[in-house]
């Protein structure tokens, strides 16, 4: 293309450019969801193949005062936090974080109170 051809082409508006960018993000999202589904199937097959031994790695227990937040491939799994009780995770693709719901208290050492007296600061 010559300069004169480029000069006379209409430029894309901001809406059209954003729309093109959104389609590119949709394509990346489809690819990542396909990869996530494939990895989930492979992990489930590994659990089935190693069934008696995999039970020790798949079932987790949280106490009455704890909840477990599950992440699959680094993203939050839909639904509420799991617990109390037993829940199932797929090894290699799921991670969980235990959240303690108990109230914690801390001892705060006493501090001196400083303030202004007669317009002058005293500590």
C-alpha positions, 0 to 999 in steps of 0.5 A, a space after each residue: 500500500 502506498 501512503 496515499 492509500 493508507 491516508 484515505 482509509 477510514 480509521 476504526 472508531 474506539 468502539 470498533 477497536 474495543 470490539 476487536 480486542 474483545 473478540 481476541 480475549 474471547 478466543 483466548 478464553 475459549 483456548 484456556 477453557 479447553 485446556 482446563 477441561 483437558 487437564 481436569 479429564 486427565 487428572 480424573 483419569 489418574 485418580 481412577 487409575 490409582 484409585 485405592 491410593 489416590 483416596 489419601 490425596 483426594 479427600 480432605 477434612 476441615 474442622 468445625 471452625 474452618 472453611 476451605 477455599 478451593 482453587 482450580 488451576 489458580 482460579 476460584 472454584 464456583 460455589 461457597 467455601 467447603 466445610 466443615 467436614 470432608 470434601 474432594 479435590 483433584 490432585 495436581 490441578 486443585 489447591 485449597 486454603 484453610 481459613 480459620 473462622 475463630 476470633 483472634 485477640 492480640 495483647 497490645 502493650 500500653 502506650 503513652 498518651 501525648 498531646 498539646 497542653 497550653 498550646 505546646 506539645 508534650 510527650 
